[in-house]
């Protein structure tokens, strides 16, 4: 069955999420913990505005991999796979209220824009959301706060707040996440194994990970696992693991609390020269240059914690 799903290695195999929306309402607002059954590698035809209130970890949006922290606010368009995996924390195995999510159908928004031409200001944002967009700055933080307060409002109040948020986000600074060539053939196929593999790599990237061992863990031969992984992520296992490790190294470099050698070993490398070489291949500069060139910028980026 797995082999039958490997005919197009450009496409992932996320879990299809069926969004349960009461037809009496225009959208679906909810808050959930992590881990949770719906906090997994998934896709759905609805738009999703996703806020992380607590914790840090790895975000996956299409073929994008990056770190997130409190206040991370992302708009994901229809049928683009996504997941946010928080770093393991023995002191807090369940992160209560980590996610605040707003989901709505494209047909509803298109109809609203037809009825209210004033909403055409959303067009560029909606188009860019096909790749996932991450919002930045004080206005994004304010929109995150408004998203949280929707949980305490009545139905009409939620609608007004939602429109306020969308208008404000259309004027925010943001960046697209997935590559321009990324796409998903939205089928109802699903793979719980993809979610399990991604979670395992996220939790153990700092350890010695071998593809042969993961293949055995998930009941596949190495060649089958290699095809399966390429199909699910659009990347080879080795390249994907390097992206995870280098991404985490970037965060540690900006924190400036550890030496480059310590960071090298903490993210799973056992050889400093390999770490430096892979870092340069991905970032176009050495770890030290990255730290020096971006430290000043990072100091001026404020993370606004939400209640």
N, C-alpha and C positions, 0 to 999 in steps of 0.2 A: 504493500500500500504506500509506503514511504517512497519507494523507487518510482511509483507512478506519478508522484507529485513533483518530480525533479526535472521535468522537461523544459523549464525555463529558469535558468540560474539568475536572471535579473530580478526575479520577484521573491519577496519574502513569504513566509507562511505564518502570519500572526493569527491569533485566535479571534474569530468574529464575535464581537460583543453586540448582543441585542439590547438596545437601549429601551427600557420600559418607560414610556411617556404617556401620561394621562391625556386623552384627547381633549379634555376640558382646558388644558394649559398649552401655552405656546412654546414652552421650553421646560427643561428638567434641571433643577438645581439640587445638588446633594453634596454631602460631606462624608468622607470615609477614612478609615484608619489604614495603616500599613504595618504588617501585611494584611491583605484583604483579597477575597476571591476575584474582585474586578481590577485589582492593581497588578496587571500583568501585560505582556506584549500582546496588544490587541488592535483592532481597527473596527470602524463602524461608519455608516453613511452620514452621520450627523456631524456638525461642527462641534468642537469642544474647546472651551476656555478652561484652562487647568492651572490652579494655583497650589504651590507647595508652601505650607505654613511652617513646617518644622523639618529639621534634619537636612543632611547633605547626602549626595550619592551620585549615581550616573543616570543621565537622561538619554533615551533612545527615541529619535523621531525620524522615521524613514531610514536613510543611511547615515544620519547624524549621530554621533556619540559625544557627549560632553558632561561636564560636572554641573550640578545644581546645588542651590542652597536655599534657605528660607527667603520667601518673597519671589521665587521663580514663577513667572507668569507667562504661559505659552498658549497661543491659539493654534489648534490643529484642524486642518480642513478635512473634508470627507475622505474616508478610506485610506488615510495615511497611517501606517502602524506607529505605535508609540508606547512608551513605558517609562516609569520613573522608579528606580530601585534604590532605596536608602541603604547607606552603609550599615553593616551589622553593629548593633549596640547591645551588649549583654545587660546593661543596666536598664534598657528600655526595649524589650523584645517586641512590644506593640506600640507604635507611635500613634496615639489617639488623635483623630481629627487632622491628620497630616494633609489631606487633599480636600480642596473645595473645587467642585466641578460644575460647569454650566454647559449643557448640551442642547442644541437646537437644530432643526431641520433647515436645509438650504431652501426648500420650497417656501417655507414660512418667511424667511428673510427676503427672498426675491419678491414675494408678494407685498411685503411691507415696503420695499424700495419702490415698487410700482405705484403703490398708493401714496407714498410720501416721498416725492423727489428729493426732499431735503436729506434723505438718508443715502443719496448717491455718493456722499463723502466716504462711505464705507467700501466702495468698489475696489480700490487698490489693495486695501487690507484683506478683503475677502479673496481676491485673486492670489495674493502672496501666501495666504494660509494653506494653499495646496502643498506648500513645502514645509509648513510649520513656521510660526514666527514667535520669537522671544522678545518680550518688551523690556525696556530699560528706562531708568530715570525716576524722578519724583512722581511724575504723572502715572507711571505704571504702578508705583507703590500705592498711590491713592486709589487706583482702580482695583487693586488687590483688596484694599480695605473695604471698598464698596461691595465687592463680590462676597466677602465674608458677612457683611451686614444684611445681605439679601435673605439669609437664613432666619432673620427675626422680623421680616416684613410680611405684610399681607400680599395677596396675589397682584393687585393693581400696583402696589408699591414696588414689587419685584420687577414688573414689566418696565416701569419708568426707570428704575435703577439699571436694568439691563441695557436699555437704549442709551442711557447716560454713559455707561461703561464702554459700549461699542463706539460711540462718538469720540470719547476721550482717547481710546486706543488707536483710532484712525489718525490721531494727531501726535501720537507718541513716537519716540525713537524706537525702532525695532530692527531685528535682523532675521533673515530667513535661515532655516536650519538645514534641511535636506538639500542635496545637490539638485541642480536643474534637470538632470537626466533621470531622476528617481521617479519610479511609478509603481503602482500596484494594480494588478488585474484583480478587481474586487470580486472574488468568488467566495462561496460559503465554506471553503475548505478551512480547516483549523489544525493546529498542531500544539498540543499541550507540551510536547517535547521541546519545541523551540523556546517556550517560556521557561521551562525548567533548565535548559542549557544556558540561556542568558543569565538567569539568576545565579546559577552555579559559578559562571565565570566572573560575574560581578562580585560575588562573595569571596572568591579565591584567587583573583588575578595576581595577588602579591605572592602567591605560592608557586611552586614549580608545576606548571600545567602542561601536560602532553596530550596531543590529540588522540593518540592511541588509547590512553587511559579513559578519556571521556567517551570515546567510541564504545569501549567495553562497558563503561558505566551505564550507557543508554542502549545497550544491546545491539550495536551495529559493528560492522567491520570498519576499519579506518577509511577505506575508499568510499563506502556508503556514507559515513559520517561527514567526510570532506564534501561530498556533493550536497548532502542535506544542509550543512552549515552555510555553504556558498549560496544555496537557494534561499535560505532563511534570512541572511544578513547582507547579501551582495558582496561579501568579502571572504577571503580565506581565513581559516582559524588563526593562523600566525599573525596576519596583518590586523585582524580584529583585536587580538590580544594586545598587540603593540599599541594600538590606538587607545585602548583602555588604560594601559600602564602610563603612556606618555601624557594622556589627559590628566590623570591623577597626579603625575609628577609636576605638571604645570601649576596645579593648585598649591602643592606643597612649596614650590619655588617662590610663589608669590607671597606665601605666608612668611617666608624668610626665617623660619625657626630652626631649620636643620641644614646641614652641609649638603652639597650636591652628591657626595659619595653616600651619605646616609639615605638620601632620597632614592638614589639608584637602587639600593638594596631593599628599601621599604616597598617599592612598587613591583618587585619581583625579578629584578635583574641581579645576576651574580657576577657581572663583569662591567666595569665602569666604561671601558672603551666602546662596548656594544651599546650601552645606554646612550652615550654621547652621539654615536653614529646614527642610531635610530631617531634620537631627538632631532638631530640636524635634518634628517630626511623628511620628517614630518613638519617641522616648524621653520626650516630654513635658517636656523641659527643654533648655536650651542646653548645648553642649559644656562650657562652664566650670562650669555648675551640676552637670552630671553628674560632672565631675572632683572637684569639691569635696565632693559628697554621698556619693560612693562610694569615695574614696581611703582613708579611714580603715578602712572595711570590708575593702577589698582587702588592706590591710597585715596584717590579722589572719587572712587565709586562707592556710594553708600548703600548698604543693604538695610532695608527698612523692615524690621521685624513686625509681624502682624499679631494682633491679639489672639 
